[in-house]
């Protein structure tokens, strides 16, 4: 753990304010869910909560199945990073943070398919530029909230299943993952 030198007091309702500098550094915004843990030496630990992250193994198996069926690089994200990836190029995307522009795209709550030459193509990753020709993004919704996405990335023209089949696969996967989070 890193010491910040920042000290805050608990108010009469049991609340403590997480300093703005820390919220900005960790990407914690209003409404961001936090998990609370206790440590062995009386520590209270706050960690950003990812409902999709809890089903990591399942998400990885699902990404592998989708990639085999589609023939293209397939990713499953939460609202912070890529939690599962499969297909050619998976090492470039696995466990990488997603871009703020990508989060904005997810918050539109609709499936988007764009080619690299089309206006409005959004980068998937925050710190890395990927070389792909087209992307298909389908948000995962649960209880009306966006919790992540199913993403297909084409690195070559006309490789893999048709775009229509990939759209159906993405919709099916996003609906299924969202329903698993509600259960």
N, CA, C and O of each residue as an XYZ file, in Angstrom:
732
protein
N       0.843     -1.186      0.000
C       0.000      0.000      0.000
C       0.882      1.241      0.000
O       1.931      1.273      0.643
N       0.441      2.265     -0.732
C       1.179      3.520     -0.782
C       0.575      4.507      0.212
O      -0.644      4.659      0.279
N       1.416      5.166      0.970
C       0.952      6.221      1.870
C       0.794      7.506      1.053
O       1.640      7.829      0.218
N      -0.295      8.230      1.303
C      -0.530      9.474      0.560
C      -0.266     10.703      1.413
O      -0.080     11.798      0.881
N      -0.249     10.535      2.722
C      -0.078     11.671      3.609
C      -1.363     12.449      3.823
O      -1.364     13.474      4.506
N      -2.459     11.971      3.242
C      -3.746     12.644      3.371
C      -4.509     12.002      4.525
O      -4.625     10.778      4.596
N      -5.028     12.833      5.426
C      -5.800     12.342      6.563
C      -7.199     12.945      6.488
O      -7.344     14.146      6.263
N      -8.213     12.133      6.671
C      -9.606     12.598      6.682
C     -10.277     12.071      7.943
O      -9.938     10.997      8.440
N     -11.222     12.834      8.446
C     -11.986     12.417      9.624
C     -13.346     11.881      9.189
O     -13.902     12.309      8.178
N     -13.871     10.942      9.964
C     -15.210     10.410      9.736
C     -16.205     11.400     10.326
O     -16.021     11.865     11.451
N     -17.265     11.729      9.574
C     -18.264     12.670     10.085
C     -19.269     11.953     10.992
O     -19.167     10.746     11.210
N     -20.244     12.712     11.518
C     -21.200     12.154     12.480
C     -22.119     11.095     11.878
O     -22.784     10.377     12.624
N     -22.178     10.976     10.546
C     -22.975      9.937      9.894
C     -22.118      8.739      9.468
O     -22.618      7.832      8.803
N     -20.825      8.726      9.846
C     -19.945      7.611      9.510
C     -19.340      7.692      8.128
O     -18.821      6.694      7.627
N     -19.391      8.864      7.492
C     -18.859      9.025      6.138
C     -17.441      9.583      6.173
O     -17.040     10.278      7.107
N     -16.707      9.255      5.132
C     -15.373      9.826      4.936
C     -15.272     10.215      3.459
O     -15.775      9.504      2.588
N     -14.629     11.332      3.187
C     -14.492     11.810      1.819
C     -13.188     11.275      1.233
O     -12.118     11.431      1.822
N     -13.294     10.642      0.064
C     -12.099     10.213     -0.664
C     -11.592     11.444     -1.415
O     -12.323     12.015     -2.225
N     -10.358     11.858     -1.158
C      -9.852     13.095     -1.768
C      -9.922     13.088     -3.295
O      -9.773     12.051     -3.942
N     -10.152     14.274     -3.844
C     -10.309     14.451     -5.287
C      -9.110     13.910     -6.066
O      -9.283     13.301     -7.121
N      -7.903     14.128     -5.555
C      -6.699     13.672     -6.250
C      -6.708     12.146     -6.400
O      -6.344     11.617     -7.450
N      -7.119     11.461     -5.361
C      -7.166      9.994     -5.391
C      -8.289      9.529     -6.315
O      -8.103      8.594     -7.094
N      -9.461     10.177     -6.234
C     -10.574      9.804     -7.125
C     -10.168      9.985     -8.579
O     -10.455      9.123     -9.410
N      -9.510     11.083     -8.899
C      -9.094     11.351    -10.273
C      -8.059     10.317    -10.731
O      -8.164      9.785    -11.836
N      -7.080     10.039     -9.902
C      -6.031      9.075    -10.239
C      -6.600      7.682    -10.496
O      -6.166      6.993    -11.420
N      -7.569      7.266     -9.682
C      -8.138      5.919     -9.792
C      -9.375      5.852    -10.685
O      -9.930      4.772    -10.886
N      -9.812      6.984    -11.221
C     -10.980      6.987    -12.110
C     -12.277      6.691    -11.363
O     -13.174      6.040    -11.897
N     -12.367      7.170    -10.138
C     -13.577      6.973     -9.344
C     -14.457      8.204     -9.514
O     -14.064      9.320     -9.172
N     -15.665      7.977    -10.054
C     -16.608      9.071    -10.263
C     -17.819      8.870     -9.360
O     -17.959      7.833     -8.713
N     -18.684      9.867     -9.323
C     -19.919      9.736     -8.554
C     -20.678      8.522     -9.076
O     -20.860      8.366    -10.283
N     -21.115      7.673     -8.169
C     -21.863      6.479     -8.545
C     -20.998      5.248     -8.769
O     -21.528      4.155     -8.964
N     -19.662      5.403     -8.744
C     -18.780      4.246     -8.920
C     -18.939      3.314     -7.725
O     -18.771      3.743     -6.584
N     -19.263      2.033     -7.972
C     -19.404      1.106     -6.838
C     -18.040      0.736     -6.261
O     -17.094      0.470     -7.002
N     -17.949      0.721     -4.944
C     -16.726      0.353     -4.242
C     -17.011     -0.823     -3.320
O     -18.062     -0.888     -2.683
N     -16.070     -1.743     -3.257
C     -16.154     -2.873     -2.343
C     -15.320     -2.518     -1.123
O     -14.272     -1.886     -1.252
N     -15.776     -2.918      0.066
C     -15.084     -2.577      1.306
C     -14.544     -3.856      1.939
O     -15.279     -4.822      2.147
N     -13.245     -3.843      2.239
C     -12.575     -4.968      2.887
C     -11.925     -4.478      4.173
O     -11.671     -3.284      4.330
N     -11.660     -5.386      5.077
C     -10.870     -5.052      6.261
C      -9.595     -5.867      6.228
O      -9.585     -7.022      5.802
N      -8.513     -5.242      6.687
C      -7.214     -5.903      6.724
C      -6.883     -6.380      8.117
O      -7.593     -6.081      9.077
N      -5.796     -7.126      8.220
C      -5.431     -7.732      9.499
C      -4.950     -6.721     10.536
O      -5.026     -7.000     11.732
N      -4.467     -5.582     10.125
C      -3.961     -4.580     11.065
C      -4.919     -3.410     11.238
O      -4.476     -2.287     11.482
N      -6.226     -3.648     11.116
C      -7.215     -2.598     11.290
C      -7.391     -1.705     10.072
O      -7.955     -0.616     10.176
N      -6.911     -2.160      8.915
C      -7.043     -1.373      7.700
C      -8.455     -1.512      7.142
O      -9.095     -2.555      7.274
N      -8.918     -0.442      6.519
C     -10.144     -0.479      5.734
C      -9.708     -0.242      4.296
O      -9.078      0.768      3.980
N     -10.056     -1.192      3.426
C      -9.597     -1.141      2.043
C     -10.797     -0.956      1.130
O     -11.768     -1.709      1.212
N     -10.734      0.039      0.264
C     -11.763      0.283     -0.736
C     -11.229     -0.166     -2.087
O     -10.091      0.141     -2.444
N     -12.046     -0.890     -2.836
C     -11.636     -1.375     -4.149
C     -12.796     -1.170     -5.109
O     -13.950     -1.425     -4.763
N     -12.482     -0.700     -6.340
C     -13.540     -0.547     -7.333
C     -14.158     -1.911     -7.598
O     -13.451     -2.905     -7.763
N     -15.473     -1.945     -7.637
C     -16.206     -3.198     -7.809
C     -16.584     -3.400     -9.267
O     -17.093     -2.485     -9.915
N     -16.334     -4.599     -9.783
C     -16.703     -4.960    -11.150
C     -17.541     -6.227    -11.106
O     -17.010     -7.303    -10.829
N     -18.848     -6.126    -11.374
C     -19.672     -7.334    -11.350
C     -19.225     -8.362    -12.378
O     -19.284     -9.561    -12.107
N     -18.779     -7.922    -13.559
C     -18.305     -8.873    -14.562
C     -16.977     -9.499    -14.143
O     -16.696    -10.643    -14.500
N     -16.174     -8.777    -13.402
C     -14.901     -9.313    -12.932
C     -15.079    -10.514    -12.025
O     -14.189    -11.358    -11.928
N     -16.214    -10.596    -11.364
C     -16.481    -11.721    -10.465
C     -16.690    -13.023    -11.221
O     -16.546    -14.105    -10.651
N     -17.025    -12.926    -12.488
C     -17.228    -14.146    -13.276
C     -16.118    -14.265    -14.319
O     -16.365    -14.667    -15.456
N     -14.888    -13.912    -13.921
C     -13.748    -13.879    -14.834
C     -13.582    -15.180    -15.618
O     -13.491    -15.150    -16.845
N     -13.543    -16.314    -14.930
C     -13.318    -17.594    -15.608
C     -14.417    -17.865    -16.619
O     -14.150    -18.303    -17.739
N     -15.648    -17.604    -16.220
C     -16.784    -17.794    -17.121
C     -16.661    -16.857    -18.328
O     -16.876    -17.274    -19.465
N     -16.314    -15.594    -18.075
C     -16.179    -14.613    -19.161
C     -15.064    -15.028    -20.127
O     -15.203    -14.864    -21.339
N     -13.962    -15.562    -19.598
C     -12.863    -15.995    -20.458
C     -13.307    -17.164    -21.344
O     -13.008    -17.187    -22.538
N     -14.012    -18.124    -20.765
C     -14.522    -19.254    -21.558
C     -15.516    -18.777    -22.617
O     -15.522    -19.275    -23.742
N     -16.343    -17.823    -22.251
C     -17.329    -17.282    -23.189
C     -16.624    -16.555    -24.339
O     -17.006    -16.712    -25.499
N     -15.598    -15.761    -24.020
C     -14.846    -15.054    -25.055
C     -14.194    -16.050    -26.017
O     -14.173    -15.826    -27.227
N     -13.669    -17.138    -25.480
C     -13.053    -18.158    -26.338
C     -14.085    -18.789    -27.268
O     -13.808    -19.008    -28.448
N     -15.272    -19.081    -26.742
C     -16.338    -19.654    -27.576
C     -16.771    -18.680    -28.671
O     -16.964    -19.075    -29.821
N     -16.920    -17.411    -28.308
C     -17.322    -16.396    -29.288
C     -16.249    -16.215    -30.366
O     -16.568    -16.054    -31.544
N     -14.995    -16.243    -29.961
C     -13.909    -16.087    -30.922
C     -13.853    -17.276    -31.884
O     -13.623    -17.102    -33.081
N     -14.062    -18.479    -31.358
C     -14.069    -19.661    -32.228
C     -15.231    -19.603    -33.216
O     -15.070    -19.950    -34.386
N     -16.395    -19.169    -32.749
C     -17.580    -19.100    -33.614
C     -17.456    -17.991    -34.657
O     -17.909    -18.154    -35.790
N     -16.839    -16.856    -34.279
C     -16.765    -15.707    -35.184
C     -15.493    -15.693    -36.031
O     -15.499    -15.179    -37.150
N     -14.416    -16.248    -35.509
C     -13.147    -16.218    -36.219
C     -12.392    -14.911    -36.083
O     -11.437    -14.672    -36.821
N     -12.806    -14.052    -35.141
C     -12.135    -12.761    -34.945
C     -11.786    -12.563    -33.474
O     -12.265    -13.291    -32.605
N     -10.942    -11.564    -33.210
C     -10.568    -11.214    -31.844
C     -11.818    -10.777    -31.090
O     -12.554     -9.906    -31.551
N     -12.055    -11.385    -29.928
C     -13.242    -11.111    -29.134
C     -12.832    -10.694    -27.727
O     -11.958    -11.311    -27.117
N     -13.472     -9.639    -27.215
C     -13.176     -9.142    -25.872
C     -14.470     -8.986    -25.082
O     -15.532     -8.716    -25.642
N     -14.356     -9.163    -23.780
C     -15.442     -8.820    -22.860
C     -14.837     -7.828    -21.880
O     -13.795     -8.088    -21.278
N     -15.505     -6.681    -21.727
C     -14.989     -5.634    -20.845
C     -15.955     -5.387    -19.701
O     -17.140     -5.706    -19.793
N     -15.436     -4.814    -18.622
C     -16.300     -4.171    -17.652
C     -16.181     -2.677    -17.947
O     -15.825     -2.323    -19.070
N     -16.451     -1.812    -17.025
C     -16.385     -0.372    -17.301
C     -14.990      0.215    -17.055
O     -14.796      1.428    -17.145
N     -14.022     -0.657    -16.743
C     -12.669     -0.202    -16.469
C     -11.630     -0.810    -17.409
O     -10.716     -0.122    -17.864
N     -11.780     -2.127    -17.701
C     -10.737     -2.800    -18.472
C     -11.294     -4.000    -19.219
O     -12.451     -4.383    -19.041
N     -10.455     -4.581    -20.055
C     -10.790     -5.812    -20.759
C     -10.588     -6.947    -19.757
O      -9.476     -7.171    -19.280
N     -11.675     -7.666    -19.441
C     -11.561     -8.740    -18.442
C     -11.356    -10.104    -19.077
O     -10.925    -11.036    -18.399
N     -11.655    -10.244    -20.373
C     -11.449    -11.509    -21.078
C     -11.218    -11.219    -22.555
O     -11.838    -10.321    -23.126
N     -10.323    -11.984    -23.166
C     -10.043    -11.812    -24.594
C      -9.630    -13.147    -25.188
O      -9.014    -13.977    -24.521
N      -9.980    -13.340    -26.457
C      -9.599    -14.557    -27.159
C      -9.497    -14.275    -28.654
O     -10.232    -13.455    -29.203
N      -8.570    -14.973    -29.295
C      -8.357    -14.809    -30.722
C      -6.989    -14.202    -30.985
O      -6.249    -13.879    -30.055
N      -6.662    -14.051    -32.263
C      -5.370    -13.475    -32.644
C      -5.275    -12.047    -32.123
O      -6.130    -11.213    -32.423
N      -4.245    -11.769    -31.351
C      -4.061    -10.433    -30.781
C      -4.555    -10.290    -29.365
O      -4.568     -9.180    -28.834
N      -4.967    -11.382    -28.725
C      -5.528    -11.272    -27.372
C      -4.518    -10.737    -26.361
O      -4.901    -10.076    -25.396
N      -3.231    -11.017    -26.572
C      -2.208    -10.525    -25.643
C      -2.113     -9.002    -25.659
O      -1.698     -8.393    -24.673
N      -2.499     -8.387    -26.779
C      -2.453     -6.930    -26.894
C      -3.568     -6.239    -26.117
O      -3.455     -5.058    -25.790
N      -4.659     -6.975    -25.816
C      -5.815     -6.343    -25.181
C      -6.113     -6.856    -23.773
O      -6.741     -6.148    -22.985
N      -5.682     -8.057    -23.445
C      -6.023     -8.663    -22.150
C      -5.567     -7.793    -20.984
O      -4.419     -7.350    -20.937
N      -6.477     -7.553    -20.047
C      -6.224     -6.786    -18.816
C      -5.837     -5.327    -19.048
O      -5.315     -4.684    -18.138
N      -6.079     -4.794    -20.238
C      -5.769     -3.398    -20.528
C      -6.949     -2.504    -20.133
O      -8.106     -2.912    -20.228
N      -6.642     -1.283    -19.691
C      -7.690     -0.318    -19.363
C      -8.366      0.159    -20.645
O      -7.716      0.340    -21.675
N      -9.696      0.362    -20.564
C     -10.414      0.876    -21.723
C     -10.405      2.410    -21.695
O     -10.265      3.026    -20.638
N     -10.558      3.006    -22.875
C     -10.483      4.460    -22.998
C     -11.769      5.126    -22.502
O     -12.831      4.504    -22.456
N     -11.651      6.393    -22.136
C     -12.812      7.172    -21.704
C     -13.812      7.325    -22.846
O     -15.021      7.343    -22.617
N     -13.312      7.434    -24.066
C     -14.191      7.536    -25.234
C     -15.003      6.257    -25.399
O     -16.175      6.303    -25.773
N     -14.376      5.115    -25.116
C     -15.069      3.831    -25.211
C     -16.162      3.741    -24.147
O     -17.259      3.256    -24.424
N     -15.867      4.203    -22.939
C     -16.879      4.223    -21.872
C     -18.051      5.102    -22.302
O     -19.208      4.742    -22.084
N     -17.761      6.251    -22.911
C     -18.818      7.130    -23.417
C     -19.679      6.443    -24.460
O     -20.898      6.613    -24.481
N     -19.038      5.660    -25.333
C     -19.773      4.897    -26.345
C     -20.699      3.886    -25.684
O     -21.844      3.727    -26.106
N     -20.216      3.203    -24.651
C     -21.041      2.212    -23.946
C     -22.257      2.872    -23.295
O     -23.344      2.296    -23.265
N     -22.065      4.065    -22.783
C     -23.150      4.748    -22.085
C     -24.277      5.170    -23.027
O     -25.345      5.576    -22.568
N     -24.051      5.079    -24.340
C     -25.130      5.322    -25.304
C     -26.116      4.155    -25.343
O     -27.214      4.283    -25.884
N     -25.717      3.007    -24.764
C     -26.581      1.828    -24.610
C     -27.104      1.257    -25.936
O     -28.250      0.815    -26.016
N     -26.269      1.269    -26.961
C     -26.681      0.690    -28.239
C     -25.486      0.022    -28.906
O     -24.336      0.384    -28.659
N     -25.777     -0.955    -29.753
C     -24.727     -1.648    -30.478
C     -24.193     -0.726    -31.571
O     -24.962     -0.054    -32.258
N     -22.869     -0.701    -31.725
C     -22.228      0.157    -32.711
C     -21.206     -0.670    -33.489
O     -20.397     -1.392    -32.907
N     -21.260     -0.548    -34.817
C     -20.277     -1.195    -35.675
C     -19.673     -0.122    -36.567
O     -20.388      0.558    -37.304
N     -18.350      0.028    -36.498
C     -17.671      1.079    -37.255
C     -16.401      0.538    -37.885
O     -15.703     -0.299    -37.311
N     -16.122      1.035    -39.074
C     -14.866      0.748    -39.743
C     -13.860      1.832    -39.424
O     -14.241      2.944    -39.058
N     -12.575      1.524    -39.559
C     -11.521      2.466    -39.216
C     -11.594      3.740    -40.059
O     -11.141      4.791    -39.607
N     -12.141      3.676    -41.249
C     -12.231      4.843    -42.127
C     -13.487      5.688    -41.857
O     -13.645      6.779    -42.405
N     -14.360      5.169    -41.015
C     -15.599      5.890    -40.725
C     -15.383      6.906    -39.612
O     -14.585      6.697    -38.698
N     -16.106      7.998    -39.713
C     -16.045      9.032    -38.694
C     -16.635      8.486    -37.392
O     -17.661      7.805    -37.408
N     -15.998      8.782    -36.292
C     -16.525      8.381    -34.999
C     -15.990      7.058    -34.474
O     -16.495      6.555    -33.471
N     -14.982      6.479    -35.123
C     -14.365      5.249    -34.613
C     -13.714      5.575    -33.276
O     -12.935      6.523    -33.180
N     -14.022      4.804    -32.256
C     -13.576      5.073    -30.896
C     -12.478      4.078    -30.507
O     -12.623      2.881    -30.751
N     -11.374      4.557    -29.901
C     -10.337      3.620    -29.470
C     -10.817      2.785    -28.286
O     -11.448      3.304    -27.366
N     -10.516      1.504    -28.316
C     -10.901      0.603    -27.227
C     -10.050      0.835    -25.992
O     -10.575      0.929    -24.883
N      -8.750      0.929    -26.174
C      -7.833      0.974    -25.037
C      -7.363      2.387    -24.709
O      -7.290      3.260    -25.573
N      -7.050      2.578    -23.438
C      -6.631      3.876    -22.942
C      -5.188      4.215    -23.333
O      -4.900      5.344    -23.729
N      -4.288      3.243    -23.222
C      -2.867      3.533    -23.407
C      -2.238      2.879    -24.626
O      -1.030      2.999    -24.833
N      -3.032      2.189    -25.438
C      -2.480      1.457    -26.581
C      -3.341      1.687    -27.800
O      -4.568      1.681    -27.709
N      -2.707      1.888    -28.940
C      -3.446      1.948    -30.197
C      -3.400      0.575    -30.841
O      -2.325      0.003    -31.025
N      -4.561      0.050    -31.182
C      -4.644     -1.252    -31.828
C      -4.791     -1.062    -33.324
O      -5.371     -0.080    -33.787
N      -4.263     -2.009    -34.066
C      -4.366     -1.970    -35.513
C      -5.492     -2.903    -35.950
O      -5.267     -4.091    -36.182
N      -6.703     -2.361    -36.060
C      -7.832     -3.152    -36.534
C      -8.653     -2.337    -37.505
O      -8.663     -1.107    -37.454
N      -9.339     -3.032    -38.389
C     -10.082     -2.372    -39.464
C     -11.515     -2.030    -39.087
O     -12.076     -1.045    -39.566
N     -12.097     -2.847    -38.228
C     -13.502     -2.645    -37.880
C     -13.754     -3.169    -36.479
O     -13.088     -4.097    -36.019
N     -14.723     -2.564    -35.805
C     -15.102     -3.027    -34.476
C     -16.619     -3.114    -34.370
O     -17.358     -2.374    -35.020
N     -17.052     -4.036    -33.534
C     -18.467     -4.196    -33.198
C     -18.537     -4.181    -31.683
O     -17.892     -4.993    -31.020
N     -19.319     -3.258    -31.130
C     -19.413     -3.085    -29.682
C     -20.869     -3.238    -29.277
O     -21.742     -2.540    -29.794
N     -21.129     -4.155    -28.349
C     -22.484     -4.361    -27.840
C     -22.447     -4.249    -26.320
O     -21.833     -5.089    -25.663
N     -23.091     -3.229    -25.743
C     -23.058     -3.046    -24.296
C     -23.772     -4.178    -23.559
O     -24.751     -4.741    -24.049
N     -23.257     -4.497    -22.370
C     -23.897     -5.450    -21.470
C     -24.682     -4.620    -20.459
O     -24.117     -3.797    -19.739
N     -25.994     -4.849    -20.417
C     -26.874     -4.093    -19.526
C     -27.441     -5.014    -18.451
O     -27.782     -6.168    -18.711
N     -27.531     -4.479    -17.252
C     -28.208     -5.186    -16.181
C     -28.963     -4.164    -15.342
O     -28.386     -3.198    -14.844
N     -30.257     -4.394    -15.194
C     -31.086     -3.450    -14.457
C     -31.052     -2.057    -15.043
O     -31.197     -1.080    -14.309
N     -30.863     -1.940    -16.350
C     -30.821     -0.639    -17.009
C     -29.462      0.034    -16.969
O     -29.272      1.067    -17.612
N     -28.502     -0.529    -16.225
C     -27.159      0.048    -16.123
C     -26.197     -0.680    -17.049
O     -26.285     -1.896    -17.223
N     -25.280      0.074    -17.640
C     -24.231     -0.530    -18.463
C     -23.141     -1.016    -17.519
O     -22.642     -0.257    -16.687
N     -22.773     -2.300    -17.655
C     -21.717     -2.842    -16.793
C     -20.505     -3.306    -17.591
O     -19.505     -3.723    -17.005
N     -20.578     -3.239    -18.923
C     -19.469     -3.678    -19.745
C     -19.893     -3.826    -21.186
O     -20.884     -3.236    -21.617
N     -19.124     -4.631    -21.948
C     -19.414     -4.797    -23.368
C     -18.835     -6.098    -23.898
O     -17.897     -6.671    -23.343
N     -19.440     -6.539    -25.003
C     -18.887     -7.606    -25.829
C     -18.365     -6.912    -27.078
O     -19.087     -6.146    -27.716
N     -17.098     -7.183    -27.428
C     -16.446     -6.469    -28.519
C     -15.833     -7.470    -29.496
O     -15.150     -8.412    -29.092
N     -16.087     -7.251    -30.785
C     -15.431     -8.012    -31.845
C     -14.526     -7.048    -32.606
O     -14.935     -5.932    -32.925
N     -13.298     -7.476    -32.896
C     -12.340     -6.643    -33.625
C     -11.826     -7.392    -34.844
O     -11.285     -8.491    -34.724
N     -11.998     -6.791    -36.024
C     -11.511     -7.375    -37.270
C     -10.165     -6.755    -37.589
O     -10.036     -5.533    -37.663
N      -9.162     -7.603    -37.780
C      -7.833     -7.116    -38.138
C      -7.555     -7.304    -39.626
O      -6.589     -6.749    -40.150
N      -8.392     -8.081    -40.307
C      -8.233     -8.314    -41.736
C      -9.593     -8.208    -42.406
O     -10.617     -8.508    -41.793
N      -9.602     -7.781    -43.663
C     -10.841     -7.705    -44.441
C     -11.458     -9.095    -44.589
O     -10.758    -10.074    -44.848
N     -12.757     -9.166    -44.423
C     -13.540    -10.379    -44.709
C     -13.035    -11.633    -44.007
O     -13.209    -12.740    -44.516
N     -12.412    -11.471    -42.847
C     -11.981    -12.639    -42.094
C     -13.075    -13.026    -41.114
O     -13.700    -12.155    -40.509
N     -13.310    -14.305    -40.952
C     -14.256    -14.783    -39.955
C     -15.683    -14.789    -40.450
O     -15.949    -14.668    -41.646
N     -16.591    -14.932    -39.511
C     -18.018    -15.008    -39.803
C     -18.520    -13.673    -40.355
O     -17.856    -12.644    -40.228
N     -19.696    -13.708    -40.966
C     -20.271    -12.478    -41.519
C     -20.566    -11.480    -40.402
O     -20.717    -11.852    -39.238
N     -20.642    -10.225    -40.776
C     -20.928     -9.167    -39.801
C     -22.289     -9.384    -39.142
O     -22.453     -9.108    -37.954
N     -23.262     -9.877    -39.906
C     -24.609    -10.107    -39.359
C     -24.590    -11.195    -38.292
O     -25.255    -11.077    -37.262
N     -23.822    -12.254    -38.545
C     -23.717    -13.326    -37.552
C     -23.022    -12.805    -36.300
O     -23.430    -13.129    -35.185
N     -21.983    -12.006    -36.476
C     -21.279    -11.439    -35.324
C     -22.181    -10.511    -34.519
O     -22.097    -10.478    -33.291
N     -23.043     -9.758    -35.201
C     -23.987     -8.902    -34.492
C     -24.908     -9.739    -33.607
O     -25.146     -9.396    -32.449
N     -25.420    -10.832    -34.156
C     -26.312    -11.712    -33.391
C     -25.568    -12.363    -32.229
O     -26.107    -12.467    -31.127
N     -24.322    -12.805    -32.470
C     -23.520    -13.391    -31.394
C     -23.288    -12.385    -30.269
O     -23.413    -12.720    -29.091
N     -22.950    -11.149    -30.640
C     -22.688    -10.108    -29.648
C     -23.944     -9.784    -28.842
O     -23.880     -9.651    -27.620
N     -25.082     -9.656    -29.517
C     -26.341     -9.381    -28.817
C     -26.692    -10.504    -27.860
O     -27.089    -10.259    -26.720
N     -26.545    -11.728    -28.323
C     -26.850    -12.892    -27.500
C     -25.932    -12.931    -26.271
O     -26.398    -13.138    -25.150
N     -24.636    -12.731    -26.486
C     -23.671    -12.772    -25.386
C     -23.934    -11.652    -24.384
O     -23.912    -11.888    -23.176
N     -24.181    -10.437    -24.871
C     -24.425     -9.301    -23.978
C     -25.690     -9.515    -23.153
O     -25.715     -9.223    -21.957
N     -26.733    -10.022    -23.792
C     -27.985    -10.291    -23.079
C     -27.776    -11.365    -22.020
O     -28.258    -11.240    -20.895
N     -27.049    -12.426    -22.388
C     -26.801    -13.510    -21.448
C     -25.947    -13.046    -20.256
O     -26.262    -13.356    -19.107
N     -24.874    -12.310    -20.534
C     -24.024    -11.828    -19.447
C     -24.797    -10.886    -18.526
O     -24.651    -10.947    -17.305
N     -25.614    -10.018    -19.112
C     -26.432     -9.113    -18.295
C     -27.408     -9.874    -17.417
O     -27.616     -9.515    -16.258
N     -28.006    -10.920    -17.960
C     -28.962    -11.710    -17.159
C     -28.252    -12.466    -16.050
O     -28.840    -12.688    -14.992
N     -27.004    -12.869    -16.260
C     -26.248    -13.564    -15.214
C     -25.946    -12.642    -14.043
O     -25.871    -13.089    -12.898
N     -25.774    -11.361    -14.327
C     -25.492    -10.400    -13.269
C     -26.733    -10.081    -12.443
O     -26.628     -9.696    -11.278
N     -27.913    -10.242    -13.051
C     -29.156     -9.979    -12.330
C     -29.534    -11.135    -11.431
O     -30.232    -10.948    -10.435
N     -29.072    -12.346    -11.777
C     -29.449    -13.548    -11.019
C     -28.813    -13.582     -9.656
O     -29.030    -14.526     -8.897
